[in-house]
Amino acid sequence: MKPLRNDCFALPPGVNWTPVEEALERLHSRLHPVVDVDRAVPLSEVNGRILASDVLAPRAHPPSTNSAVDGYALAGPLTDVPCTLPLVDGRSAAGEPYQGTVPQGHAIRILTGAVMPAGTDTVVLEEDCEVVDGQLHLNGTLKQGANARKAGEDIRAEDHILTAGTRLTPTQISVLASVGVASVDVFQRLRVGVLSTGDEVKPVGAEVTDWQIYDANRPMLSALVTRLGYELVDLGHVLDRAEDVRAALERGAEQCDLILTSGGVSAGDEDHVSKTLKAHGEISNWRIAIKPGRPLALAMFRGTPVVGLPGNPVAAWVCALRFAAPAMALLAGGEWFEPQAYVLPANFSKNKKPGRSEMLRARVRDGQVEVFGSEGSGRVTGLAWSEGLVELDESARQIEPGTPVRFIPYGSFGL
């Protein structure tokens, strides 16, 4: 695959604050797949993988016209109903089709999924008729062609059934199998490195003092990467030392297609991620007009893209979903996505100031959207409490109970 340009994240001169939609559009326009293709991978191994080539159906589905019910196949045209038709000896069952032709004005026993015998075009449900002395008595009206599934009515041979960039799910694998596709070309899994930084941060399980905190970001981001179907490369945690940060990024550049970092991306004395990327790579600090969030470092280091997320867990989560998730999908060979939002009535009050988009942790109860009681970006309990995000645009808004708001469930991000 063609590598990304070193300057792909550069901002135009004079750009300071970037609206969310503009930032997303810039990312979308500058990224492309960076992974290679695995050819002819068996269906048993492609769940969650991204399709690398369009797929055409090698045969129709269903391949033959067949019965949708248990009953009797009729050779038309039908006479007035109710009526009586003589039965042909034999039957048509799934896997055992009737080999002869049913004469006009006759009927034959047929089971669900069985091929319609030659001469027949309609099936009557067995509960809508009765058989007496080899004669079929129809008791009600019947439309010609009823209860018969025509050959190719679902898929015709050579139909375009799946498009490159589609992430394969169990239902899509079923479609492939139904027309006899045994293997497909898929992109290799995107290798995503996750790195956390900070002198105050300690891995879970380590001893901590009162001024230290446990690392919540790395487990959270690692789980996000694996949940989205990518290959996780754990780059660990490093202290705020330029040489340690550089060594971790160098490891990541060797092993990964993309690196996610958390913390150290602002312009402070100890923000060594941004300093290292500036000294040894190409970095653009995007100041996104979003709350929580704002500092988002987008960089190239040794030819590998780096997304530097904020250090506060809520801000890291929001920016990872809103910016990193669609970027990873595109880099992995999938489709850039805009998460599906649903307009629902609010069950909260808020006086929103103009200038920045806001993402509120939220959930839906009884058809209304409620938000977490605190907007603090360090309140990790709100992450577990929430089931999605309320997205408010840059404009000023006065929200009261009943006001329509945009709710984005986490499932819209692929979770």
Buried (B, 14 or more C-beta within 10 A) or exposed (E): BEEBEBEBBBBEEEEEBBBBEEBBEBBBEBBEBBBEBBEEBEBEEBEBBBBBBBBEBEBBBBBEBBBEBBBBBBBBEBEEEEBEBEBBEBBBBEEEBBEEEBEEBBBBBBBBBBBBBEBBBBBBBBEBBEEEEEEBEBEEEBEEEBBBBBBBEBBBBEBEBBEBBBBBEEEBBEBBEBBEBEBBBBBBBBBBBBBBBBEBBBEEEEEBEEEBEBBBBBBBBBEBBEEBBBBBBEBBBBBBBBEBBBEBBBBBBEBBBBBBBBBBBBEEEBBBBBBBBBEBBBBBBBBBBBBBBBBBBBBBBBEBBBBBBBBBBBBBBBBBBBBBBBBBBBBBBBEBBEBEBEEBBBBBEBEBEEEBBBBBBBBBEEEBBBBBEEBEBBBBEBBEBBBBBBBBBBEEBEBEEEBEBBBBBBEBBBE
